[in-house]
Amino acid sequence: MIKIASFQFNLFGVNTYVVWDDITRDAAIIDPGMSSPEEERELTGYISDNNLTVKHLINTHMHIDHTLGNDFVTGRYGLGTEAATADAPLGENRAAQARMFHLRIPDPRPLAIATPLHDGDIISVGTGKLRVISVPGHSPGSIALYCDDTVPGFVITGDALFDGSIGRTDLPGGNHRQLIESITRRLLTLPADTVVYPGHGGTTTIGNEMRYNPFLR
């Protein structure tokens, strides 16, 4: 059975997720946002306590707050970044992003995509599967990850869709019209009981967002 654990990291409150299979103990880390040794220990402690083998490092998009922990995960578990190629320029310019947000951290090195992800790709996590859904708008290469191996299913939406809100589109590469189209055509067509795990904030469901999200009316 596929399980999901969430952690809130860094000053932006990024939701980092660990998706894992309780049969094989294989796992994927999604949007590692750790920015301190304490946060790194929290993540690795969970992985160690549950005897997990990390097989994937996935980014829903490559804004700096969602990639702060990529270097640590790569060094610890020997994994390359999996993300959409349209966000490659964001990975290459992490230092510029850090300066834009006035982050008091050493300039992060450029982050290259080792495994490009495309719409419709299937990522195996043990006996479970995550389907890549392209949802550009917040960033050019934003993706969501949908799993229907659980009841109900769930979707990790990055910064595309939140509980009662949507992602900002005023950053470089953002496009409001494109984001609304991505959400309505690619996410709201999922089953209504699908649990939404966003990049920030609490969980919701597709049905709730269809009914109550003021940005989607």
Summary of the structure (lengths in Angstrom):
residues: 217
radius of gyration: 16.0
end to end distance: 35.6
largest distance: 44.4
contacts: 779
relative contact order: 0.14
helix: 29%
strand: 30%
